[in-house]
Amino acid sequence: MARIFITGSVDGLGQLAANALVHKGHSVVLHARNAQRAKYGLAKVPGAESILTGDLSSIEETKDLASKVNKLGAFDAVIHNAGVFQVPENELSQDGLPLLLAVNSIAPYVLTCLIDKPKRLIYLSSGMHKQADADLNGLKLTKPSASYSDSKFHNLVMAMAVARQWPKTYANAVDPGWVPTKMGGPGAPDNLAKGIETQVWLVGSDSQSKVSGQYLHHKKQDRYLRQADDVRVQEKFFSFCEDVSGVKFPSES
Ligand SMILES: NC(=O)c1ccc[n+]([C@@H]2O[C@H](COP(=O)([O-])OP(=O)(O)OC[C@H]3O[C@@H](n4cnc5c(N)ncnc54)[C@H](OP(=O)(O)O)[C@@H]3O)[C@@H](O)[C@H]2O)c1
């Protein structure tokens, strides 16, 4: 049995993955943006171990969430699943950052750095990362910006950088397909059950799932923007996240 923490797990793919993992006998800690959503989430995932709260658009709340996770003790896996899609470009977080960049890109970085290292890390990316600006030109401290595609490329860069820098950890990015959640919309053409199978497989005991540095779609490696493997791109992303959050990416040890 594994112990798993899933961000953004009161709805959508996070909630579905949580239920599937609980059903398989794993211990799952959920995450919601606030107490009201936590109450909703706990009712939707009977059998979950507990639920933690923290608004990922706030760097302080994200740091606090990492401490709450650490207070619960060791985890085998963390699934960085929470995300937003259609956010007006000019909508800013309380830290003055584009909201989408704060939730989708900076929060997974901060949580990865501050949560005691699990054995497995999974980052929800998307096929839409292929439309990203792979030179990360939006990551300027003066006026940062990011499209949804850019943020999903950041998630991929994060997975590849972690896999390279922490060889004892299995870190991978997952494209769940375009599926009918709140984010995907009712007309999304892909299979919802298949949208969680890779995450569930990656945290399980199948020896074939002990992979790292991969971009997976439906449990198979898929093509991705190779700039994600470029150390300079990875360092640019980490350096930006460190500058805005004050959190340094720790070495393995
Ligand atoms: N659906 C797709 O077709 C698709 C395709 C490719 C990739 N993905 C990726 O898959 C992941 C899950 O997507 P989904 O389709 O399940 O989306 P979803 O149904 O909209 O669920 C997203 C989850 O993230 C949470 N969340 C959003 N902002 C938050 C914040 N500031 N603080 C804390 N939690 C926050 C949401 O909380 P609330 O419920 O309270 O809003 C919700 O639980 C995302 O990373 C997404 O980019 C999805």
The ligand as an SDF file (V2000), in Angstrom:
LIG
                    3D

 48 52  0  0  0  0  0  0  0  0999 V2000
   -9.2460   18.0480  -18.6100 N   0  0  0  0  0  0  0  0  0  0  0  0
   -8.4140   17.9840  -19.6260 C   0  0  0  0  0  0  0  0  0  0  0  0
   -8.8150   17.7790  -20.7900 O   0  0  0  0  0  0  0  0  0  0  0  0
   -6.9260   18.1020  -19.4010 C   0  0  0  0  0  0  0  0  0  0  0  0
   -6.0680   17.9410  -20.5010 C   0  0  0  0  0  0  0  0  0  0  0  0
   -4.7010   18.0240  -20.3210 C   0  0  0  0  0  0  0  0  0  0  0  0
   -4.2040   18.2840  -19.0590 C   0  0  0  0  0  0  0  0  0  0  0  0
   -5.0400   18.4660  -18.0080 N   0  0  0  0  0  0  0  0  0  0  0  0
   -4.4430   18.7620  -16.6940 C   0  0  0  0  0  0  0  0  0  0  0  0
   -4.9480   17.8760  -15.7170 O   0  0  0  0  0  0  0  0  0  0  0  0
   -4.9950   18.5240  -14.4370 C   0  0  0  0  0  0  0  0  0  0  0  0
   -6.3710   18.3400  -13.8220 C   0  0  0  0  0  0  0  0  0  0  0  0
   -7.3180   18.9460  -14.6900 O   0  0  0  0  0  0  0  0  0  0  0  0
   -8.8850   18.6990  -14.5840 P   0  0  0  0  0  0  0  0  0  0  0  0
   -9.3620   18.5320  -15.9570 O   0  0  0  0  0  0  0  0  0  0  0  0
   -9.1740   17.6800  -13.5650 O   0  0  0  0  0  0  0  0  0  0  0  0
   -9.3440   20.1690  -14.0810 O   0  0  0  0  0  0  0  0  0  0  0  0
  -10.5170   20.5770  -13.1000 P   0  0  0  0  0  0  0  0  0  0  0  0
  -11.6410   19.6420  -13.2290 O   0  0  0  0  0  0  0  0  0  0  0  0
  -10.7550   22.0280  -13.3640 O   0  0  0  0  0  0  0  0  0  0  0  0
   -9.8520   20.3910  -11.6480 O   0  0  0  0  0  0  0  0  0  0  0  0
   -8.7490   21.1630  -11.2680 C   0  0  0  0  0  0  0  0  0  0  0  0
   -8.5240   21.0440   -9.7850 C   0  0  0  0  0  0  0  0  0  0  0  0
   -7.5170   22.0110   -9.4170 O   0  0  0  0  0  0  0  0  0  0  0  0
   -7.9980   22.7760   -8.3160 C   0  0  0  0  0  0  0  0  0  0  0  0
   -7.4650   24.1320   -8.2730 N   0  0  0  0  0  0  0  0  0  0  0  0
   -7.5010   25.0650   -9.2390 C   0  0  0  0  0  0  0  0  0  0  0  0
   -6.9720   26.2230   -8.7910 N   0  0  0  0  0  0  0  0  0  0  0  0
   -6.5840   26.0090   -7.5180 C   0  0  0  0  0  0  0  0  0  0  0  0
   -5.9900   26.8140   -6.5280 C   0  0  0  0  0  0  0  0  0  0  0  0
   -5.6960   28.1020   -6.7260 N   0  0  0  0  0  0  0  0  0  0  0  0
   -5.7110   26.2660   -5.3280 N   0  0  0  0  0  0  0  0  0  0  0  0
   -6.0320   24.9680   -5.0780 C   0  0  0  0  0  0  0  0  0  0  0  0
   -6.6100   24.1560   -5.9680 N   0  0  0  0  0  0  0  0  0  0  0  0
   -6.8920   24.6670   -7.1840 C   0  0  0  0  0  0  0  0  0  0  0  0
   -9.5060   22.8230   -8.5380 C   0  0  0  0  0  0  0  0  0  0  0  0
  -10.1700   23.2190   -7.3520 O   0  0  0  0  0  0  0  0  0  0  0  0
  -11.7130   23.6940   -7.4200 P   0  0  0  0  0  0  0  0  0  0  0  0
  -12.4920   22.4650   -7.7620 O   0  0  0  0  0  0  0  0  0  0  0  0
  -11.9870   24.2410   -6.0730 O   0  0  0  0  0  0  0  0  0  0  0  0
  -11.7920   24.7190   -8.5160 O   0  0  0  0  0  0  0  0  0  0  0  0
   -9.7740   21.3930   -8.9670 C   0  0  0  0  0  0  0  0  0  0  0  0
   -9.8660   20.5330   -7.8590 O   0  0  0  0  0  0  0  0  0  0  0  0
   -4.6240   19.9850  -14.6850 C   0  0  0  0  0  0  0  0  0  0  0  0
   -3.2820   20.1910  -14.3220 O   0  0  0  0  0  0  0  0  0  0  0  0
   -4.7960   20.1400  -16.1790 C   0  0  0  0  0  0  0  0  0  0  0  0
   -3.9750   21.1490  -16.7150 O   0  0  0  0  0  0  0  0  0  0  0  0
   -6.3940   18.3820  -18.1380 C   0  0  0  0  0  0  0  0  0  0  0  0
  1  2  1  0
  2  3  2  0
  2  4  1  0
  4  5  1  0
  4 48  2  0
  5  6  2  0
  6  7  1  0
  7  8  2  0
  8  9  1  0
  8 48  1  0
  9 10  1  0
  9 46  1  0
 10 11  1  0
 11 12  1  0
 11 44  1  0
 12 13  1  0
 13 14  1  0
 14 15  2  0
 14 16  1  0
 14 17  1  0
 17 18  1  0
 18 19  2  0
 18 20  1  0
 18 21  1  0
 21 22  1  0
 22 23  1  0
 23 24  1  0
 23 42  1  0
 24 25  1  0
 25 26  1  0
 25 36  1  0
 26 27  1  0
 26 35  1  0
 27 28  2  0
 28 29  1  0
 29 30  1  0
 29 35  2  0
 30 31  1  0
 30 32  2  0
 32 33  1  0
 33 34  2  0
 34 35  1  0
 36 37  1  0
 36 42  1  0
 37 38  1  0
 38 39  2  0
 38 40  1  0
 38 41  1  0
 42 43  1  0
 44 45  1  0
 44 46  1  0
 46 47  1  0
M  CHG  2   8   1  16  -1
M  END
$$$$
